[in-house]
Structures are given as structure tokens and as C-alpha cells.
């Protein structure tokens, strides 16, 4: 089982992108992606329709409230403020 975790990528000391891995069976692969209209959030789905993760393409432009709204729509628990801090660190 892959547990929920947040991966943050930095370039030149600044947050460049982030990916929120959602809990799912290990080895499950993305079969399709769905982007928000502005392209700031991209959800990866397994062939079963289960959400696998959320790519945050411009983390500085995505407030935690917006990410948590998407997570609620996906039936996922909200991300805590302290867990989103690494995105805001640089």
C-alpha cells in the first residue's frame, strides 16, 4: 500500500512543483489525468477510477483551501496546514 505523502520539487531555491500521492495499492498506475480549467491542479486516476495523486503545477498559486476543496470532491481527507508548509517554504 502506498501511503499519502507530499513530494515537493525545488529549483534554484524556489518551490517549482509538488505532487500529493494519495493512498492506493502499490503498483497501481495512472490510466488518465484530468486537469483543472486553469491547469494548476492535475489529478491522476487509475483504470478503476480511483484517484492516485494530485500534481500541483504552480504551488505558490494554489492555497491550501483550494487543494482541500479538490480533496473533498475526491472523497479524500483534507491536508493539514503543517503538511502543506514545505510547499510554502521557499
N, C-alpha and C positions, 0 to 999 in steps of 0.2 A: 504494500500500500504506500503510495506517495502521499506524504502529509503536506498540508498547506504551508507555503513559505513564500517570502518575498525576496526576489533577486533584483538588485539594483546595479546598473552599469554606469560607470563614471568615465568621462573623457576630459582631460585637461583640468581635473579638479572639480568638474561640474557634473551634476546628475544628467545623464543622457537619455536613459530609458529605464523601465522597470517591468518586471514580469511577476505576477502573482500566480504561483502554482496552486491550484485547488486540489483538495484531497481526491484521489482516484486510484483505481487499481494500477499497480506498477506495470509498465509495458503498454498501457493504453495509449494510442496515438491519435493525433489530431486528424480529423477527416474533413473538417470545414472550418472556416473562420467567418466571423461576422463583425464588421467594423461599425462603430457609432457614426452618425452622419458627419461629424467633424473629424473623424479618424483618430481621435485621441485615445480611445479605448477599443481594443480588438479582442473578441472572445474566441478562444479555440474550443471546438466541440469534438467529442469522439463520435464514431459512427453511430453509437447508441443514442446520441443527443445529449449526453452528459457533458456539462462544461468542464474543461480541463484546466483552463487558466485564462488570465486577462493580461494582455500586453498594454502597458501604459506608455504611449509613444512620446509624450511630452509631459513628464511628471510634474514639472513646475506649473503647468497649466491645468492640472486636474486636482481639485480639492478633495479631501478625504470624503466629504459628504457625497460628492458625485460618484466616487468609486463605491461607497457603501450603498447608494441607491441602486447601482447596477447589481451589486452582490445580492441585494434583497430580491431584485427581479429574477435572479438566477436561483433563488432559494438557498443562498449561502449566508452564513452569519456575517455580521459586519466586521471590518478590520478595526482594531483598536488604534487610538491615536499614537501610542508608543510604538506600535508595529509599523506605522507609516512614517515615523520620524526619519529613517535612513533616506527616504526619498527627498526630504526637505533639507538634509544635512549640508549639501554643498550649494 
